[in-house]
Amino acid sequence: MYYPYLRAKQYELKALREFSEAHKGQNSITPILEPVKQQPNALNIAIADMLSNGLSFALILNPQDGDFKHPTVHYDAWHQNEELMGNKDKWIPAFI
């Protein structure tokens, strides 16, 4: 099992989307994603693709890097993402 730790930046997410498309249903790689941007648009697209292609992933729910270094910025995008809430058995909630 391989658990790469990624900062969920634009090109990392693009690579994960392409990987999940090329390797549908594989279970030997489970990326751990720590969001760094407060705007989750690219992350939401990647999540939808990974879920539809059967790529399991862990999402850090209390990110500590990037925009989230500031104590006034909070990350609650997982509550707003219907794909995540509707597929709770296909991803792993993670905490730092």
Buried (B, 14 or more C-beta within 10 A) or exposed (E): EEEEEBBBBEEBBBBBBEBBEEBEEBEEBBBBBBBBBBEBEBBBEBBBBBBBBEBBBBBBBEBEEBEBEEEEEEBEBBEEBEBBEEBEEBBBEBEE
